[in-house]
Amino acid sequence: MEIFEWVVSVLLGAVLLAALARRIGAPYPAFLALGGVALAFVPGVPNLKLDPELALALFLAPVLLDAGYATSLRDLKANWRPIAGLALGAVAATTIAVAVVAKALVPGMPFAACIVLGAVVAPPDAVAALSVLRHVSLPHRLTTILRGESLLNDAGSLLIYRLGVAAAITGVFHPGEIAPTFLLGVVASLVAGPVLAYAYVAVMRRFTDAASTIVLQFVAAFGLWIAAEGLELSGVLTVVSFAITVARYSPGITAPRTRILSYAVWDTAVFVLNVLAFVLIGIQIGPILARLNQSEQVSTYILAGMVLLTVVLVRIAWVLPASGIGRLEFTSHRRPRRGTSEEILGLKAAVAVAWSGMRGIVTIAAALALPQGGPDGGFPYRDLIVFTAFCTVIGTLVVQGLTLSPLLAWLGLEDDDPVGREVGRARAEAFAAALESLGSGDEAGTEALREEFRAALAEAKSHDEGLAPESLPSDAARRRAIAAARDTVLSLRRQGRIGDDAYYVLEEEFDWAELNATPRAET
């Protein structure tokens, strides 16, 4: 019972911290990280431990599936150069730099363990960066690059991580023998993901109820990861390629109500997983510090601080010269001319990307996944790596996360809204198709619908870009009518003239009616 009460309290605290973060426009993982720090020094906190073999599957599989599902394959292809530079080059550079720093400060630490530390802290976290970007108007391409980086850098860092873990435990590392297996695993993962996606789509057509569909989505996420790891494939690449493929077919196999419920469930799941990750690593910090004497604590703090500084500086050094001015220009697809506003805009975008390198759940999951205990004492310097990883997450989320929004406002980057223009044109065509589908029938209410669509289509044609209103003209009136109906039914329930069952049936009907009459931006 004590554990249950503690979990409920933690979840309540996390919700309050997230609400505070949204209020000030900061990434909620930054506040969760601060909550994890507080838990490290709270007496009486239950000593919860997670099986290291479970950490990556539990924390990464759902997060990657959710992120992959929302990723545009078209945008990834259009921006593959800067994405590859960040996801592969920046991760490799960060890993090596951190390993060198760790080896210099802790000479007794095996270099393989130093590489593991570098791989743990190398990948930035999409959840943290995008939670800030939602509050500012940023060029769409910049957001696409950050999304793509966060999706692919996990694969690179975790591959390095696994090789380093194996080398640190066995003491043997032969690149010539590993390279063919590595390349075969990457190719097989990229093939297995889409193939399994087609099979998943075929199976999901047989399920129509929301509960079963959503449960099977989670089963697919965890099952894919477990199967990929069992076959020595890349769990990251398999899950991501699976999600991107399924996203292209899900509108045809999932009912609208199920999709809406599914989005809410997955948002909640990602939030809870972030809470759990920060809690689990937070409660390990206290015991780690307790096992160190004063001099060891000082050296540990120094290492953590230097690693944090290295992570931040390497990203800045990589982004500004490598992709900041040359590729992150948003006013045109050609290379910016020196001295022009295009070059300045590219530099501003590079600064934004360089400062968007917050670490989060991936770093925590990788640290928690390191082997512990056992006859050989577990992974060498595990406590040091876990503590350093936690400090890196805390430092980047607090320092960069809390200053990113003001920095973006100061840079003054503006979005030319290519997505909005596409939506407007598509909406206009949709209105035209809807009007055509009504034909010339004289059924009750058909003429009223025709007038609504005619008015919306006329407004769309009056704009050069084919923009149409976000909702039909009478939707505001419909929402007012629904609100009045809600009040009446609620009054009947309070008076005892209808029961709860009847009220809930009517409430669901009004929910759907209001959803259909409400623009997406207002829901």
C-alpha positions in Angstrom: 0.0 0.0 0.0 2.9 2.4 0.8 4.3 1.9 -2.7 0.9 2.6 -4.3 0.4 5.8 -2.2 3.8 6.9 -3.2 3.2 6.4 -6.9 -0.1 8.3 -6.7 1.7 11.2 -5.0 4.4 11.2 -7.6 1.9 11.3 -10.5 0.0 14.1 -8.9 3.2 16.1 -8.4 4.2 15.4 -12.0 0.9 16.7 -13.3 1.3 19.9 -11.2 4.9 20.4 -12.5 3.8 19.9 -16.1 1.0 22.4 -15.6 3.5 24.9 -14.3 5.9 24.2 -17.2 3.1 24.9 -19.7 2.1 28.1 -18.0 5.6 29.6 -18.4 6.3 28.0 -21.8 9.1 25.7 -20.6 9.6 22.0 -21.5 7.9 19.8 -18.9 10.8 17.3 -18.8 12.9 20.1 -17.2 10.5 20.3 -14.3 10.3 16.5 -14.1 14.1 16.5 -13.9 14.0 19.0 -11.0 11.5 16.8 -9.3 13.9 13.8 -9.7 16.6 15.9 -8.0 14.3 16.6 -5.1 13.4 12.9 -4.8 17.1 12.0 -4.5 17.3 13.8 -1.2 13.9 13.0 0.3 14.2 10.5 3.2 12.0 7.4 3.1 11.7 7.2 -0.6 11.1 3.5 -1.6 14.1 1.9 -3.1 12.6 0.9 -6.5 14.8 -0.8 -9.0 14.2 -1.7 -12.7 15.6 -4.7 -14.4 18.2 -3.3 -16.8 17.1 -5.5 -19.6 13.6 -4.0 -19.4 14.7 -0.3 -19.4 15.2 0.2 -23.1 12.1 -1.7 -24.1 9.9 0.0 -21.5 11.0 3.5 -22.1 12.0 3.7 -25.8 9.7 1.4 -27.7 6.4 3.4 -27.1 8.2 6.8 -27.4 9.8 5.8 -30.7 6.6 4.4 -32.1 4.7 7.5 -31.1 7.4 9.8 -32.7 7.7 7.7 -35.8 4.0 7.7 -36.3 3.9 11.5 -36.4 6.9 11.8 -38.7 6.6 12.8 -42.4 8.6 10.6 -44.7 8.4 13.3 -47.3 10.0 15.9 -45.0 12.7 13.5 -43.9 13.7 12.9 -47.5 13.7 16.7 -48.3 15.9 17.4 -45.3 18.1 14.4 -45.2 21.4 16.2 -45.3 21.1 18.3 -42.1 19.3 15.5 -40.4 22.0 13.0 -41.2 24.7 15.5 -40.1 23.1 15.9 -36.7 21.9 12.3 -36.2 25.1 10.7 -37.2 27.9 13.2 -37.2 27.0 15.1 -34.1 26.3 11.9 -32.1 29.7 10.4 -33.1 31.6 13.6 -32.3 29.9 14.0 -29.0 30.5 10.4 -28.1 34.2 10.6 -28.9 34.7 14.0 -27.1 32.9 12.8 -23.9 35.0 9.6 -23.9 38.2 11.6 -24.2 37.2 13.9 -21.4 36.1 11.0 -19.1 39.4 9.1 -19.7 41.4 12.2 -18.9 39.6 12.8 -15.7 39.2 9.2 -14.6 42.3 7.4 -15.9 41.3 4.1 -14.4 38.0 4.0 -16.3 38.2 1.5 -19.3 38.0 3.3 -22.6 35.1 1.1 -23.6 33.2 2.4 -20.6 34.1 5.9 -21.5 32.6 5.3 -25.0 29.5 4.0 -23.4 29.2 7.2 -21.3 29.6 9.2 -24.5 26.9 7.2 -26.2 24.5 7.6 -23.3 24.7 11.4 -23.2 25.0 11.9 -27.0 21.3 11.8 -28.3 19.1 14.9 -27.7 15.5 14.4 -26.6 12.7 15.3 -29.0 10.1 15.5 -26.2 12.0 18.3 -24.5 12.8 20.4 -27.6 9.4 20.1 -29.2 7.5 21.0 -26.0 9.3 24.4 -26.2 8.8 24.7 -30.0 5.0 24.4 -29.6 5.0 27.8 -27.9 6.8 29.7 -30.7 6.4 30.2 -34.4 9.4 28.6 -35.9 10.2 27.8 -39.6 8.6 24.4 -40.4 11.9 23.1 -41.9 13.7 23.8 -38.6 11.1 21.8 -36.7 11.3 19.0 -39.2 15.1 18.8 -38.8 14.9 18.6 -35.1 12.2 15.9 -35.3 14.2 13.9 -37.8 17.4 14.2 -35.7 15.7 13.0 -32.6 14.2 10.1 -34.4 17.4 8.9 -36.0 20.1 9.8 -33.5 18.8 7.2 -31.0 19.7 4.5 -33.5 23.3 5.7 -33.9 23.9 6.3 -30.2 22.4 3.0 -29.1 24.4 1.0 -31.7 27.6 2.6 -30.3 26.3 2.0 -26.8 25.7 -1.7 -27.4 29.1 -2.2 -28.9 30.7 -0.3 -26.0 28.8 -2.4 -23.4 29.9 -5.6 -25.0 33.5 -4.5 -25.2 33.6 -3.3 -21.6 32.1 -6.5 -20.3 34.1 -9.0 -22.4 37.2 -6.9 -22.9 37.3 -7.8 -26.6 36.5 -5.6 -29.5 37.2 -6.5 -33.2 35.7 -3.9 -35.6 36.5 -6.0 -38.7 34.3 -8.8 -37.4 31.5 -6.6 -36.1 31.1 -4.3 -39.2 29.5 -6.9 -41.5 27.1 -8.0 -38.8 26.3 -4.4 -38.0 25.5 -3.5 -41.6 23.4 -6.6 -42.0 21.4 -5.8 -38.9 20.7 -2.2 -40.1 19.5 -3.4 -43.5 17.4 -6.2 -42.0 15.8 -3.8 -39.5 14.8 -1.4 -42.2 13.3 -4.3 -44.1 11.6 -6.0 -41.2 9.9 -2.8 -39.9 7.8 -2.2 -43.1 7.1 -5.9 -43.7 5.7 -6.3 -40.1 3.8 -3.1 -40.6 1.9 -4.5 -43.6 1.1 -7.6 -41.5 -0.1 -5.4 -38.6 -2.4 -3.4 -40.9 -4.0 -6.6 -42.2 -4.6 -7.9 -38.7 -5.9 -4.6 -37.4 -8.6 -4.4 -40.0 -10.4 -7.2 -38.0 -10.6 -5.0 -34.8 -13.0 -2.2 -34.5 -13.4 -1.4 -30.8 -11.1 1.3 -29.4 -9.9 -0.6 -26.3 -8.7 -3.6 -28.3 -7.1 -1.4 -30.9 -5.1 0.7 -28.5 -4.0 -2.3 -26.5 -2.7 -3.9 -29.7 -0.8 -0.8 -30.5 1.2 -1.1 -27.3 1.6 -4.8 -27.8 3.0 -4.1 -31.3 5.5 -1.5 -29.8 6.8 -3.8 -27.1 6.6 -6.9 -29.3 8.6 -5.3 -32.1 11.3 -4.2 -29.8 11.6 -7.6 -28.1 11.6 -9.5 -31.4 14.2 -7.2 -32.9 16.5 -7.5 -29.9 16.0 -11.3 -29.9 17.1 -11.4 -33.6 20.0 -9.0 -32.9 18.4 -6.3 -35.1 18.2 -2.6 -34.2 15.1 -2.1 -32.1 15.1 1.6 -32.8 15.2 1.2 -36.6 12.7 -1.6 -36.6 10.2 0.3 -34.5 10.7 3.6 -36.4 10.4 2.1 -39.9 7.3 0.2 -38.7 5.6 3.3 -37.3 6.3 5.4 -40.4 4.8 2.7 -42.6 1.7 2.1 -40.5 1.1 5.9 -40.4 0.4 5.8 -44.1 -2.3 3.2 -43.8 -3.9 3.8 -40.4 -6.6 6.3 -41.6 -8.1 3.5 -43.6 -8.1 1.0 -40.8 -8.9 3.0 -37.7 -12.2 4.7 -37.0 -12.1 8.4 -36.2 -13.3 7.9 -32.6 -10.5 5.3 -32.1 -7.9 7.6 -33.5 -8.9 10.4 -31.1 -8.9 8.1 -28.1 -5.6 6.7 -29.3 -3.9 10.0 -29.5 -5.0 10.9 -25.9 -3.8 7.5 -24.6 -0.4 7.7 -26.3 0.2 11.3 -25.1 -0.6 10.1 -21.6 1.6 7.1 -21.9 4.6 9.1 -23.1 4.1 11.6 -20.2 3.9 8.8 -17.6 7.0 7.1 -19.0 8.9 10.4 -18.7 7.7 10.6 -15.1 8.7 7.1 -14.3 12.2 7.5 -15.9 13.0 10.6 -14.0 11.7 9.1 -10.7 13.7 5.8 -11.2 17.0 7.6 -11.9 16.3 10.3 -9.3 16.0 7.8 -6.4 19.3 6.1 -7.4 21.3 9.3 -7.0 21.0 9.4 -3.2 22.4 5.9 -2.7 25.2 6.5 -5.3 26.4 9.6 -3.4 26.1 7.7 -0.1 28.6 5.1 -1.4 31.2 7.8 -2.2 33.5 9.5 0.2 34.0 13.3 0.1 36.9 13.3 -2.3 35.2 10.8 -4.6 32.1 13.0 -4.6 34.1 16.1 -5.6 35.8 14.2 -8.5 32.3 12.9 -9.6 30.9 16.4 -9.6 33.8 17.6 -11.7 33.4 14.8 -14.2 29.6 15.5 -14.5 30.2 19.2 -14.9 32.9 18.7 -17.6 30.7 16.2 -19.5 27.8 18.6 -19.5 30.0 21.4 -20.8 31.5 19.1 -23.5 28.0 18.0 -24.6 26.9 21.6 -25.1 30.0 22.9 -26.7 30.4 20.0 -29.2 26.9 20.5 -30.5 27.5 24.2 -30.9 30.9 23.6 -32.6 29.3 21.0 -34.9 26.1 22.8 -35.9 27.4 26.3 -36.6 30.2 25.6 -39.1 28.9 22.2 -40.5 25.2 22.9 -41.1 24.3 26.3 -39.6 25.2 28.6 -42.4 25.4 26.2 -45.3 22.2 24.2 -45.1 19.8 25.6 -42.6 18.7 28.5 -44.8 14.9 28.8 -45.0 14.2 31.5 -47.5 15.4 29.4 -50.5 16.9 26.1 -51.5 20.1 27.5 -52.8 23.2 28.3 -50.8 23.0 31.7 -49.2 25.2 34.5 -50.5 27.6 36.1 -48.1 26.4 39.4 -46.6 22.8 38.8 -47.5 19.8 38.4 -45.2 19.7 34.7 -46.2 23.0 34.1 -44.6 21.9 35.9 -41.4 18.7 33.8 -41.3 20.7 30.6 -41.7 23.0 31.6 -38.8 20.0 32.4 -36.6 18.5 29.0 -37.4 21.8 27.3 -36.7 21.9 29.0 -33.3 18.4 27.7 -32.5 19.4 24.2 -33.5 22.6 24.3 -31.6 20.8 25.3 -28.4 18.0 22.7 -28.9 20.2 19.8 -27.7 18.4 18.9 -24.4 18.9 15.4 -23.2 16.0 13.3 -21.7 14.4 10.0 -21.6 16.7 8.2 -24.1 19.8 9.1 -22.0 18.1 8.0 -18.8 16.9 4.7 -20.3 20.4 3.9 -21.6 21.9 4.7 -18.2 19.4 2.5 -16.4 19.9 -0.3 -18.9 23.5 -0.8 -17.9 24.1 -4.2 -16.2 24.2 -4.1 -12.4 25.2 -6.5 -9.7 26.3 -10.0 -10.6 29.5 -11.9 -9.8 31.7 -9.3 -11.5 30.0 -6.4 -9.8 28.1 -5.3 -12.9 29.2 -2.8 -15.5 32.4 -1.0 -14.7 31.9 2.5 -13.2 28.1 2.1 -13.6 27.4 4.5 -10.7 29.6 7.1 -12.2 27.9 6.8 -15.6 24.4 6.9 -14.1 25.2 10.0 -12.0 26.9 11.8 -14.9 24.0 11.0 -17.2 21.5 12.3 -14.7 23.5 15.6 -14.3 23.7 16.0 -18.1 20.0 15.6 -18.4 19.4 18.0 -15.5 21.9 20.6 -16.9 20.7 20.6 -20.5 17.0 20.6 -19.5 17.3 23.4 -17.0 19.9 25.6 -18.7 18.9 25.1 -22.3 15.3 24.2 -21.8 14.4 27.2 -19.7 16.3 29.6 -22.0 15.4 28.2 -25.4 12.0 30.0 -25.7 13.4 33.5 -24.9 16.3 32.8 -27.3 14.0 31.9 -30.1 11.9 35.0 -29.4 15.1 37.1 -29.5 16.2 35.5 -32.8 12.9 36.4 -34.4 12.7 33.4 -36.7 9.3 33.3 -38.4 7.4 30.5 -40.1 6.2 31.1 -43.6 3.5 28.4 -42.8 3.9 25.9 -45.7 1.7 23.5 -43.7 -1.0 26.0 -43.3 -1.1 26.7 -47.1 -1.3 23.0 -47.8 -4.1 22.6 -45.3 -6.0 25.5 -46.8 -5.8 24.2 -50.4 -6.7 20.7 -49.3 -9.7 22.1 -47.3 -10.9 24.0 -50.3 -10.8 20.9 -52.5 -12.5 18.9 -49.8 -15.4 21.5 -49.7 -15.7 21.3 -53.4 -15.9 17.5 -53.3 -18.4 17.6 -50.4 -20.6 20.0 -52.4 -20.4 17.7 -55.5 -21.3 14.7 -53.4 -24.6 16.3 -52.4 -25.8 16.2 -56.0 -29.2 17.5 -56.8 -31.2 15.6 -54.2 -33.9 17.3 -52.2 -33.6 15.4 -49.0 -34.4 17.4 -45.8 -31.4 19.5 -44.8 -29.5 19.0 -48.0 -30.0 22.5 -49.4 -28.9 24.0 -46.1 -25.7 22.0 -46.3 -25.2 23.1 -49.9 -25.4 26.7 -48.9 -22.8 26.2 -46.2 -20.3 24.5 -48.6 -21.0 27.1 -51.3 -20.1 29.9 -48.9 -17.0 28.2 -47.7 -15.9 27.4 -51.3 -16.5 30.9 -52.4 -14.2 32.2 -49.7 -11.6 29.7 -50.6 -11.7 30.9 -54.3 -11.2 34.5 -53.2 -7.7 33.8 -51.9 -4.7 33.3 -54.2 -3.5 30.3 -52.2 -6.9 28.7 -52.2 -7.3 29.2 -48.5 -10.6 28.2 -46.9 -12.0 29.0 -43.5 -11.0 26.6 -40.7 -14.6 25.8 -40.1 -17.9 26.2 -41.9 -19.7 29.5 -41.3 -22.4 28.2 -39.1 -20.1 26.1 -36.8 -20.0 28.8 -34.1 -23.8 28.8 -34.0 -23.8 25.0 -33.8 -21.4 25.1 -30.8 -23.6 27.6 -29.0 -26.6 25.3 -29.6 -24.7 22.3 -28.3 -23.7 24.3 -25.2 -27.3 25.1 -24.5 -28.3 21.4 -25.0 -25.5 20.4 -22.5 -26.9 22.8 -19.9 -30.4 21.5 -20.3 -29.4 17.8 -20.0 -27.2 18.6 -17.0 -30.2 20.4 -15.4 -32.4 17.4 -16.0 -29.9 15.1 -14.4 -29.6 17.4 -11.4 -33.4 17.4 -11.0 -33.4 13.6 -11.1 -35.6 13.5 -14.3 -33.0 11.4 -16.1 -30.5 8.9 -14.8 -26.7 8.7 -15.2 -26.9 6.2 -18.0 -29.1 8.4 -20.1 -26.9 11.4 -19.3 -23.7 9.7 -20.3 -25.3 8.6 -23.6 -26.3 12.2 -24.4 -23.0 13.6 -23.2 -21.1 11.4 -25.7 -23.4 12.5 -28.5 -22.8 16.1 -27.7 -19.1 15.5 -27.4 -19.0 14.2 -30.9 -21.3 16.9 -32.3 -19.0 19.6 -30.7 -15.9 17.9 -32.0 -17.3 17.9 -35.5 -18.2 21.5 -35.2 -14.9 22.7 -33.7 -11.7 23.5 -35.6 -8.7 21.3 -34.7 -6.8 24.3 -33.2 -9.5 24.8 -30.6 -9.9 21.2 -29.5 
